[in-house]
Amino acid sequence: MSMGKEYPQPDFRIFVSSLSLQAMIALGMVESPISGKKEKDPKQARFLIDTLDMIKDKTQGNLTMEEKHYLEEALTSLKLNYAKLVKEGGV
């Protein structure tokens, strides 16, 4: 059922990237595609980071080394930026 636009096959990296991008938007690191502004939503950011942590725990032993590394890199970056937001009093 092709409607003209081809989408990539779903894979783990795309899934992690999608959640990471949502978290970066909530952290105010990236402009919201809706408002075009950088907006901070610490509760949403924390939820998304916790979701990625849960995925890391639930997929342990089932990821390729590349997938595991990609997830860990994303989590490290998001957690550091969340800590920075907290330190700045944004939470």
CNS distance restraints for C-alpha pairs under 8 A (distance, minus, plus):
assign (resid   2 and name CA) (resid   6 and name CA) 7.41 0.50 0.50
assign (resid  10 and name CA) (resid  14 and name CA) 6.53 0.50 0.50
assign (resid  10 and name CA) (resid  15 and name CA) 7.31 0.50 0.50
assign (resid  11 and name CA) (resid  15 and name CA) 6.38 0.50 0.50
assign (resid  12 and name CA) (resid  16 and name CA) 6.17 0.50 0.50
assign (resid  12 and name CA) (resid  67 and name CA) 6.93 0.50 0.50
assign (resid  13 and name CA) (resid  17 and name CA) 5.90 0.50 0.50
assign (resid  13 and name CA) (resid  67 and name CA) 6.57 0.50 0.50
assign (resid  13 and name CA) (resid  70 and name CA) 7.21 0.50 0.50
assign (resid  13 and name CA) (resid  71 and name CA) 7.88 0.50 0.50
assign (resid  14 and name CA) (resid  18 and name CA) 6.07 0.50 0.50
assign (resid  15 and name CA) (resid  19 and name CA) 6.53 0.50 0.50
assign (resid  16 and name CA) (resid  20 and name CA) 5.97 0.50 0.50
assign (resid  16 and name CA) (resid  52 and name CA) 7.50 0.50 0.50
assign (resid  16 and name CA) (resid  71 and name CA) 6.65 0.50 0.50
assign (resid  16 and name CA) (resid  74 and name CA) 7.90 0.50 0.50
assign (resid  17 and name CA) (resid  21 and name CA) 5.96 0.50 0.50
assign (resid  18 and name CA) (resid  22 and name CA) 6.37 0.50 0.50
assign (resid  19 and name CA) (resid  23 and name CA) 6.25 0.50 0.50
assign (resid  19 and name CA) (resid  48 and name CA) 6.58 0.50 0.50
assign (resid  19 and name CA) (resid  52 and name CA) 7.48 0.50 0.50
assign (resid  20 and name CA) (resid  24 and name CA) 6.11 0.50 0.50
assign (resid  20 and name CA) (resid  48 and name CA) 7.58 0.50 0.50
assign (resid  20 and name CA) (resid  49 and name CA) 7.88 0.50 0.50
assign (resid  20 and name CA) (resid  74 and name CA) 6.67 0.50 0.50
assign (resid  20 and name CA) (resid  78 and name CA) 7.54 0.50 0.50
assign (resid  21 and name CA) (resid  25 and name CA) 6.20 0.50 0.50
assign (resid  21 and name CA) (resid  30 and name CA) 7.98 0.50 0.50
assign (resid  22 and name CA) (resid  26 and name CA) 6.28 0.50 0.50
assign (resid  22 and name CA) (resid  45 and name CA) 7.74 0.50 0.50
assign (resid  22 and name CA) (resid  48 and name CA) 7.50 0.50 0.50
assign (resid  23 and name CA) (resid  27 and name CA) 6.09 0.50 0.50
assign (resid  23 and name CA) (resid  44 and name CA) 7.23 0.50 0.50
assign (resid  23 and name CA) (resid  45 and name CA) 4.78 0.50 0.50
assign (resid  23 and name CA) (resid  46 and name CA) 7.88 0.50 0.50
assign (resid  23 and name CA) (resid  48 and name CA) 5.73 0.50 0.50
assign (resid  23 and name CA) (resid  49 and name CA) 6.86 0.50 0.50
assign (resid  23 and name CA) (resid  78 and name CA) 7.31 0.50 0.50
assign (resid  24 and name CA) (resid  28 and name CA) 6.27 0.50 0.50
assign (resid  24 and name CA) (resid  29 and name CA) 5.16 0.50 0.50
assign (resid  24 and name CA) (resid  30 and name CA) 5.84 0.50 0.50
assign (resid  24 and name CA) (resid  45 and name CA) 7.39 0.50 0.50
assign (resid  24 and name CA) (resid  78 and name CA) 7.14 0.50 0.50
assign (resid  25 and name CA) (resid  29 and name CA) 5.75 0.50 0.50
assign (resid  25 and name CA) (resid  30 and name CA) 4.82 0.50 0.50
assign (resid  25 and name CA) (resid  31 and name CA) 6.14 0.50 0.50
assign (resid  25 and name CA) (resid  32 and name CA) 5.84 0.50 0.50
assign (resid  25 and name CA) (resid  38 and name CA) 7.08 0.50 0.50
assign (resid  25 and name CA) (resid  39 and name CA) 7.05 0.50 0.50
assign (resid  25 and name CA) (resid  40 and name CA) 7.30 0.50 0.50
assign (resid  26 and name CA) (resid  39 and name CA) 6.61 0.50 0.50
assign (resid  26 and name CA) (resid  40 and name CA) 5.06 0.50 0.50
assign (resid  26 and name CA) (resid  41 and name CA) 4.71 0.50 0.50
assign (resid  26 and name CA) (resid  42 and name CA) 6.35 0.50 0.50
assign (resid  26 and name CA) (resid  44 and name CA) 6.10 0.50 0.50
assign (resid  26 and name CA) (resid  45 and name CA) 5.01 0.50 0.50
assign (resid  27 and name CA) (resid  39 and name CA) 7.36 0.50 0.50
assign (resid  27 and name CA) (resid  40 and name CA) 5.08 0.50 0.50
assign (resid  27 and name CA) (resid  41 and name CA) 6.26 0.50 0.50
assign (resid  27 and name CA) (resid  42 and name CA) 6.25 0.50 0.50
assign (resid  27 and name CA) (resid  45 and name CA) 5.88 0.50 0.50
assign (resid  27 and name CA) (resid  81 and name CA) 7.28 0.50 0.50
assign (resid  27 and name CA) (resid  82 and name CA) 6.71 0.50 0.50
assign (resid  27 and name CA) (resid  85 and name CA) 7.38 0.50 0.50
assign (resid  28 and name CA) (resid  38 and name CA) 4.88 0.50 0.50
assign (resid  28 and name CA) (resid  39 and name CA) 4.93 0.50 0.50
assign (resid  28 and name CA) (resid  40 and name CA) 4.64 0.50 0.50
assign (resid  28 and name CA) (resid  41 and name CA) 7.61 0.50 0.50
assign (resid  29 and name CA) (resid  38 and name CA) 6.79 0.50 0.50
assign (resid  30 and name CA) (resid  38 and name CA) 5.93 0.50 0.50
assign (resid  31 and name CA) (resid  35 and name CA) 7.67 0.50 0.50
assign (resid  31 and name CA) (resid  36 and name CA) 5.40 0.50 0.50
assign (resid  31 and name CA) (resid  37 and name CA) 4.77 0.50 0.50
assign (resid  31 and name CA) (resid  38 and name CA) 4.29 0.50 0.50
assign (resid  31 and name CA) (resid  39 and name CA) 7.10 0.50 0.50
assign (resid  32 and name CA) (resid  36 and name CA) 5.11 0.50 0.50
assign (resid  32 and name CA) (resid  37 and name CA) 5.54 0.50 0.50
assign (resid  32 and name CA) (resid  38 and name CA) 5.99 0.50 0.50
assign (resid  32 and name CA) (resid  39 and name CA) 6.95 0.50 0.50
assign (resid  33 and name CA) (resid  37 and name CA) 7.89 0.50 0.50
assign (resid  40 and name CA) (resid  90 and name CA) 7.96 0.50 0.50
assign (resid  41 and name CA) (resid  45 and name CA) 6.23 0.50 0.50
assign (resid  42 and name CA) (resid  46 and name CA) 6.05 0.50 0.50
assign (resid  42 and name CA) (resid  82 and name CA) 7.74 0.50 0.50
assign (resid  42 and name CA) (resid  85 and name CA) 7.99 0.50 0.50
assign (resid  42 and name CA) (resid  90 and name CA) 7.30 0.50 0.50
assign (resid  42 and name CA) (resid  91 and name CA) 5.99 0.50 0.50
assign (resid  43 and name CA) (resid  47 and name CA) 6.20 0.50 0.50
assign (resid  44 and name CA) (resid  48 and name CA) 6.23 0.50 0.50
assign (resid  45 and name CA) (resid  49 and name CA) 6.16 0.50 0.50
assign (resid  45 and name CA) (resid  82 and name CA) 7.57 0.50 0.50
assign (resid  46 and name CA) (resid  50 and name CA) 5.99 0.50 0.50
assign (resid  46 and name CA) (resid  82 and name CA) 7.64 0.50 0.50
assign (resid  47 and name CA) (resid  51 and name CA) 6.06 0.50 0.50
assign (resid  48 and name CA) (resid  52 and name CA) 6.25 0.50 0.50
assign (resid  49 and name CA) (resid  53 and name CA) 6.21 0.50 0.50
assign (resid  49 and name CA) (resid  75 and name CA) 6.86 0.50 0.50
assign (resid  49 and name CA) (resid  78 and name CA) 6.93 0.50 0.50
assign (resid  49 and name CA) (resid  79 and name CA) 7.23 0.50 0.50
assign (resid  50 and name CA) (resid  54 and name CA) 6.13 0.50 0.50
assign (resid  51 and name CA) (resid  55 and name CA) 6.22 0.50 0.50
assign (resid  52 and name CA) (resid  56 and name CA) 6.16 0.50 0.50
assign (resid  52 and name CA) (resid  71 and name CA) 7.81 0.50 0.50
assign (resid  52 and name CA) (resid  75 and name CA) 7.08 0.50 0.50
assign (resid  53 and name CA) (resid  57 and name CA) 6.30 0.50 0.50
assign (resid  53 and name CA) (resid  75 and name CA) 7.35 0.50 0.50
assign (resid  54 and name CA) (resid  58 and name CA) 6.06 0.50 0.50
assign (resid  55 and name CA) (resid  59 and name CA) 5.93 0.50 0.50
assign (resid  56 and name CA) (resid  60 and name CA) 6.08 0.50 0.50
assign (resid  56 and name CA) (resid  68 and name CA) 7.88 0.50 0.50
assign (resid  56 and name CA) (resid  71 and name CA) 7.20 0.50 0.50
assign (resid  59 and name CA) (resid  63 and name CA) 6.46 0.50 0.50
assign (resid  63 and name CA) (resid  67 and name CA) 5.71 0.50 0.50
assign (resid  63 and name CA) (resid  68 and name CA) 5.75 0.50 0.50
assign (resid  64 and name CA) (resid  68 and name CA) 6.15 0.50 0.50
assign (resid  65 and name CA) (resid  69 and name CA) 6.03 0.50 0.50
assign (resid  66 and name CA) (resid  70 and name CA) 6.09 0.50 0.50
assign (resid  67 and name CA) (resid  71 and name CA) 6.17 0.50 0.50
assign (resid  68 and name CA) (resid  72 and name CA) 6.14 0.50 0.50
assign (resid  69 and name CA) (resid  73 and name CA) 6.03 0.50 0.50
assign (resid  70 and name CA) (resid  74 and name CA) 6.21 0.50 0.50
assign (resid  71 and name CA) (resid  75 and name CA) 6.16 0.50 0.50
assign (resid  72 and name CA) (resid  76 and name CA) 6.05 0.50 0.50
assign (resid  73 and name CA) (resid  77 and name CA) 6.23 0.50 0.50
assign (resid  74 and name CA) (resid  78 and name CA) 6.15 0.50 0.50
assign (resid  75 and name CA) (resid  79 and name CA) 5.91 0.50 0.50
assign (resid  76 and name CA) (resid  80 and name CA) 6.14 0.50 0.50
assign (resid  77 and name CA) (resid  81 and name CA) 6.25 0.50 0.50
assign (resid  78 and name CA) (resid  82 and name CA) 6.03 0.50 0.50
assign (resid  79 and name CA) (resid  83 and name CA) 6.08 0.50 0.50
assign (resid  80 and name CA) (resid  84 and name CA) 6.23 0.50 0.50
assign (resid  81 and name CA) (resid  85 and name CA) 6.25 0.50 0.50
assign (resid  82 and name CA) (resid  86 and name CA) 6.25 0.50 0.50
assign (resid  83 and name CA) (resid  87 and name CA) 6.08 0.50 0.50
assign (resid  84 and name CA) (resid  88 and name CA) 6.17 0.50 0.50
assign (resid  85 and name CA) (resid  89 and name CA) 6.44 0.50 0.50
assign (resid  85 and name CA) (resid  90 and name CA) 5.18 0.50 0.50
assign (resid  85 and name CA) (resid  91 and name CA) 6.79 0.50 0.50
assign (resid  86 and name CA) (resid  90 and name CA) 5.37 0.50 0.50
assign (resid  86 and name CA) (resid  91 and name CA) 5.16 0.50 0.50
